[in-house]
């Protein structure tokens, strides 16, 4: 029995207003979609009306896809990333191939990948902030002073390690190609159900990245010194931390649905973005 072709009626588009090419493509894309009898909504911001769309197109770089995907995960609406930026690890297609990819998706040939996310909460005394959703990572790092941090890390409330350095990254497999990669963490296929803990510039040769199962609950406590710290979610949401504050990270129940080109595998993305394709 053949699989029923999806019937799309409404598409939302979010573009990065800071990228001139993204603004131009937004206007062109509206005309193209309306010419195929689709209702088109959108603009530079994520709005609640997008929950009624069949899918959302995110025009920009990885930052735009992250912003849209966190919101869309609550509505279970797939997100198609179109890279108008530089690396574009999260994008399904490059801007020059937008209409070829969209034609295939409208013909029912796209696929949806459900990416794992993190839920992150910060506690200061008796007050809890969050939870915050992260698709790539959460980072506990030094604040404006740039001084080193002393962080205590826990797994299921049992002490794991004392990290002395610039901070710690806890990332998803999707985020393994983001800040984690810059911190010499491992690249992990997005289908692998794990979390990654990577110290940032540790003051020890023995502190290495660690891969843990998603059943674990990770805790981080600001141990010292008397300096400011920051909790950063996907590099977009920032919350100030102080001495004694704690952060709890676990796998989120939500998953981010990313609409992908069926002919573009994760390994092909690595070959293209990391220049693994040869000479």
VODO-33459 format. One line per field, with one value per residue (C-alpha): residue in one letter; residue number from 0; y, z, x. Coordinates in Angstrom, 1 decimal, m for minus. Example, Ala and Ser with C-alpha at 12.3 -4.5 7.8 and 13.67 -1.06 7.14 Angstrom:
% residues 2
type = c(A, S)
seq = c(0, 1)
c2 = c(m4.5, m1.1)
c3 = c(7.8, 7.1)
c1 = c(12.3, 13.7)
***
This chain:
% residues 279
type = c(X, X, X, X, X, X, X, X, X, X, X, X, X, X, X, X, X, X, X, X, X, X, X, X, X, X, X, X, X, X, X, X, X, X, X, X, X, X, X, X, X, X, X, X, X, X, X, X, X, X, X, X, X, X, X, X, X, X, X, X, X, X, X, X, X, X, X, X, X, X, X, X, X, X, X, X, X, X, X, X, X, X, X, X, X, X, X, X, X, X, X, X, X, X, X, X, X, X, X, X, X, X, X, X, X, X, X, X, X, X, X, X, X, X, X, X, X, X, X, X, X, X, X, X, X, X, X, X, X, X, X, X, X, X, X, X, X, X, X, X, X, X, X, X, X, X, X, X, X, X, X, X, X, X, X, X, X, X, X, X, X, X, X, X, X, X, X, X, X, X, X, X, X, X, X, X, X, X, X, X, X, X, X, X, X, X, X, X, X, X, X, X, X, X, X, X, X, X, X, X, X, X, X, X, X, X, X, X, X, X, X, X, X, X, X, X, X, X, X, X, X, X, X, X, X, X, X, X, X, X, X, X, X, X, X, X, X, X, X, X, X, X, X, X, X, X, X, X, X, X, X, X, X, X, X, X, X, X, X, X, X, X, X, X, X, X, X, X, X, X, X, X, X, X, X, X, X, X, X)
seq = c(0, 1, 2, 3, 4, 5, 6, 7, 8, 9, 10, 11, 12, 13, 14, 15, 16, 17, 18, 19, 20, 21, 22, 23, 24, 25, 26, 27, 28, 29, 30, 31, 32, 33, 34, 35, 36, 37, 38, 39, 40, 41, 42, 43, 44, 45, 46, 47, 48, 49, 50, 51, 52, 53, 54, 55, 56, 57, 58, 59, 60, 61, 62, 63, 64, 65, 66, 67, 68, 69, 70, 71, 72, 73, 74, 75, 76, 77, 78, 79, 80, 81, 82, 83, 84, 85, 86, 87, 88, 89, 90, 91, 92, 93, 94, 95, 96, 97, 98, 99, 100, 101, 102, 103, 104, 105, 106, 107, 108, 109, 110, 111, 112, 113, 114, 115, 116, 117, 118, 119, 120, 121, 122, 123, 124, 125, 126, 127, 128, 129, 130, 131, 132, 133, 134, 135, 136, 137, 138, 139, 140, 141, 142, 143, 144, 145, 146, 147, 148, 149, 150, 151, 152, 153, 154, 155, 156, 157, 158, 159, 160, 161, 162, 163, 164, 165, 166, 167, 168, 169, 170, 171, 172, 173, 174, 175, 176, 177, 178, 179, 180, 181, 182, 183, 184, 185, 186, 187, 188, 189, 190, 191, 192, 193, 194, 195, 196, 197, 198, 199, 200, 201, 202, 203, 204, 205, 206, 207, 208, 209, 210, 211, 212, 213, 214, 215, 216, 217, 218, 219, 220, 221, 222, 223, 224, 225, 226, 227, 228, 229, 230, 231, 232, 233, 234, 235, 236, 237, 238, 239, 240, 241, 242, 243, 244, 245, 246, 247, 248, 249, 250, 251, 252, 253, 254, 255, 256, 257, 258, 259, 260, 261, 262, 263, 264, 265, 266, 267, 268, 269, 270, 271, 272, 273, 274, 275, 276, 277, 278)
c2 = c(0.0, 3.4, 6.1, 8.9, 12.2, 15.1, 17.9, 21.3, 24.4, 26.9, 27.7, 30.2, 31.9, 33.5, 35.4, 37.0, 40.8, 41.4, 39.5, 41.4, 38.2, 36.7, 39.7, 39.4, 35.7, 36.2, 38.4, 36.0, 33.0, 34.5, 34.9, 31.4, 29.7, 31.8, 30.8, 27.2, 28.1, 28.1, 30.5, 32.3, 34.0, 35.2, 37.9, 38.5, 37.2, 33.9, 34.3, 32.1, 31.9, 29.7, 26.8, 26.5, 26.1, 22.8, 23.7, 26.8, 27.9, 29.5, 31.9, 32.8, 30.9, 28.4, 31.1, 31.6, 27.9, 27.5, 30.4, 29.0, 25.3, 25.9, 27.5, 25.1, 22.1, 23.1, 23.0, 20.0, 22.0, 20.9, 23.5, 23.8, 25.6, 27.5, 28.6, 32.2, 32.3, 30.7, 27.2, 26.3, 22.8, 22.8, 23.9, 21.4, 23.3, 26.2, 29.4, 28.6, 25.3, 26.5, 26.0, 22.6, 21.4, 23.0, 21.4, 18.0, 18.6, 19.8, 16.6, 14.6, 13.6, 15.4, 13.7, 14.9, 14.4, 14.7, 16.1, 15.7, 18.9, 19.9, 21.4, 23.7, 25.3, 27.7, 28.0, 31.0, 30.4, 29.6, 31.0, 28.9, 30.4, 28.5, 25.9, 26.9, 24.7, 24.2, 22.5, 22.9, 23.4, 25.2, 26.8, 27.9, 30.4, 33.3, 36.7, 40.0, 39.9, 36.9, 35.3, 31.6, 29.7, 26.9, 24.6, 21.5, 19.0, 16.3, 13.3, 12.3, 14.4, 12.5, 14.5, 14.0, 16.6, 20.0, 22.1, 25.0, 27.1, 29.2, 27.1, 24.0, 23.1, 20.5, 19.8, 17.6, 15.6, 18.3, 20.8, 18.6, 20.6, 24.0, 25.3, 21.8, 21.3, 24.5, 23.2, 20.0, 17.9, 14.9, 15.0, 12.8, 11.7, 13.3, 9.9, 8.9, 9.5, 11.1, 14.3, 15.7, 17.5, 19.5, 21.7, 25.1, 25.7, 23.6, 24.3, 20.5, 18.1, 15.4, 17.0, 15.7, 15.8, 13.1, 11.5, 10.4, 8.8, 11.0, 9.2, 11.2, 14.5, 16.9, 19.5, 22.3, 24.6, 27.9, 27.2, 30.3, 32.6, 35.8, 36.7, 36.7, 33.8, 33.4, 30.6, 30.8, 28.8, 28.2, 31.4, 33.4, 33.4, 34.5, 34.4, 35.8, 33.4, 34.1, 32.2, 29.2, 29.1, 25.8, 24.7, 21.4, 19.9, 16.9, 15.7, 17.5, 15.7, 18.0, 17.2, 19.6, 18.5, 19.5, 19.0, 17.7, 17.2, 13.4, 13.4, 15.2, 13.0, 14.1, 12.7, 14.8, 17.9, 17.1, 16.6, 19.9, 22.1, 20.7, 20.4, 16.6, 16.2, 16.0, 18.4)
c3 = c(0.0, m1.0, 1.5, 1.3, m0.1, 2.4, 1.3, 2.2, 2.4, 4.7, 5.0, 7.4, 6.7, 9.2, 7.8, 9.4, 9.0, 9.4, 6.2, 3.0, 1.0, 3.4, 3.1, m0.7, m0.7, 1.7, m1.0, m3.8, m1.8, m1.0, m4.8, m5.5, m2.8, m3.6, m7.2, m6.1, m4.3, m0.8, 2.0, 3.2, 6.5, 8.4, 8.7, 10.8, 14.1, 15.4, 16.1, 17.6, 14.3, 12.9, 15.0, 12.4, 9.5, 7.8, 8.0, 8.6, 6.4, 8.3, 6.0, 7.5, 9.3, 12.1, 14.5, 12.7, 12.5, 16.3, 17.1, 15.0, 15.9, 19.7, 19.2, 16.6, 18.8, 21.2, 18.2, 16.5, 13.3, 11.0, 10.2, 6.8, 7.2, 4.2, 4.7, 3.9, 6.4, 6.5, 7.9, 8.1, 9.7, 10.6, 7.1, 4.8, 1.8, 0.6, m0.7, m4.3, m4.2, m2.2, m4.9, m6.0, m2.4, m1.9, m5.0, m3.7, m0.3, m1.8, m3.9, m0.6, m0.9, 2.2, 5.5, 9.1, 11.6, 15.3, 17.1, 20.8, 23.0, 26.5, 29.2, 31.5, 34.8, 37.0, 40.8, 42.9, 46.5, 46.6, 43.2, 40.0, 36.5, 33.5, 32.2, 29.0, 25.8, 24.0, 20.6, 20.4, 23.9, 27.2, 28.3, 31.8, 31.2, 32.8, 32.6, 31.5, 33.6, 31.6, 34.8, 35.3, 36.9, 39.3, 38.6, 40.3, 38.0, 39.2, 37.6, 39.4, 42.4, 42.6, 42.2, 38.8, 38.5, 39.4, 36.3, 36.4, 33.3, 31.1, 31.6, 30.5, 27.5, 27.7, 24.2, 22.2, 19.2, 17.0, 18.9, 18.6, 15.4, 17.1, 20.2, 21.3, 18.1, 18.7, 22.2, 20.7, 21.6, 19.5, 16.5, 17.1, 14.7, 15.5, 15.8, 18.7, 22.0, 24.2, 25.9, 25.7, 28.5, 27.2, 29.4, 27.8, 28.0, 31.2, 33.4, 33.3, 30.6, 32.2, 31.8, 28.5, 26.9, 28.2, 26.5, 28.8, 28.2, 28.1, 31.1, 33.3, 35.0, 34.9, 37.6, 37.6, 40.6, 40.6, 43.2, 42.7, 42.6, 43.4, 39.8, 37.5, 35.4, 32.5, 31.5, 27.7, 25.8, 22.1, 22.2, 22.2, 25.6, 28.5, 32.2, 34.9, 37.6, 40.9, 43.4, 44.7, 41.9, 40.3, 36.8, 36.1, 32.6, 31.3, 28.1, 27.1, 26.4, 23.3, 20.1, 17.3, 14.0, 11.1, 7.6, 5.5, 1.9, 1.3, m0.7, 1.9, 4.6, 7.8, 6.4, 3.2, 5.4, 7.3, 4.0, 2.7, 5.7, 7.1, 3.7, 4.0, 0.3, m0.8, m2.5)
c1 = c(0.0, 1.5, 2.1, m0.5, 1.0, 0.7, m1.6, m0.2, m2.4, m0.7, 3.0, 4.6, 7.9, 10.3, 13.3, 16.3, 15.8, 19.5, 20.3, 19.4, 19.4, 16.9, 14.6, 14.8, 14.1, 11.1, 9.4, 10.3, 9.2, 5.8, 5.1, 6.3, 4.1, 1.0, 1.5, 1.0, m2.2, m0.8, m1.7, 1.5, 2.0, 5.1, 7.7, 10.8, 9.4, 8.0, 4.3, 1.6, m0.3, 2.4, 1.1, m1.6, 0.8, 1.6, 5.3, 7.5, 10.3, 13.2, 15.2, 18.6, 21.4, 21.5, 20.4, 17.1, 16.5, 17.2, 14.8, 12.0, 12.5, 12.3, 8.9, 7.7, 8.5, 5.7, 3.3, 4.8, 5.1, 8.0, 10.7, 12.5, 15.8, 17.1, 20.7, 21.4, 24.2, 27.7, 27.8, 24.1, 24.4, 20.7, 19.4, 17.8, 19.0, 21.1, 19.3, 20.2, 18.4, 15.3, 12.7, 14.0, 13.8, 10.4, 9.0, 10.1, 8.5, 5.2, 5.3, 5.4, 9.1, 10.4, 11.2, 10.9, 13.7, 12.7, 15.7, 16.2, 16.2, 17.3, 15.2, 17.2, 16.4, 18.4, 17.9, 19.0, 18.2, 14.5, 13.8, 13.8, 14.1, 12.9, 12.6, 14.2, 14.3, 17.6, 18.0, 21.8, 23.2, 23.2, 26.4, 27.5, 30.4, 32.2, 30.5, 31.8, 35.0, 36.3, 37.8, 37.9, 35.0, 35.0, 32.0, 30.9, 29.2, 26.8, 25.1, 21.8, 22.9, 26.3, 29.4, 31.1, 33.8, 35.2, 35.7, 38.1, 38.2, 36.0, 32.9, 31.0, 28.8, 26.0, 24.8, 22.5, 23.8, 22.3, 24.5, 27.6, 28.5, 28.1, 29.9, 30.8, 32.8, 34.7, 35.5, 37.0, 34.0, 32.9, 30.6, 27.6, 24.9, 21.6, 19.8, 22.0, 20.2, 22.9, 24.0, 27.5, 29.4, 32.4, 34.6, 35.6, 39.4, 39.8, 42.8, 43.7, 44.8, 42.7, 39.3, 37.9, 34.4, 32.0, 29.0, 26.2, 22.8, 19.7, 18.3, 20.7, 20.1, 23.0, 23.6, 26.1, 26.8, 28.7, 31.4, 33.5, 35.3, 33.4, 32.6, 29.6, 28.5, 26.0, 23.7, 23.3, 20.7, 21.5, 23.6, 20.3, 18.8, 21.0, 20.5, 22.8, 24.1, 25.8, 27.9, 26.0, 23.4, 22.7, 21.6, 19.8, 19.8, 17.8, 16.4, 13.2, 9.9, 9.6, 11.4, 12.2, 10.7, 13.1, 11.9, 14.8, 15.7, 15.4, 18.6, 20.8, 22.2, 24.0, 27.2, 26.9, 26.4, 29.6, 31.5, 30.2, 30.4, 33.7, 35.3, 35.7, 35.0, 38.6, 41.0)
***
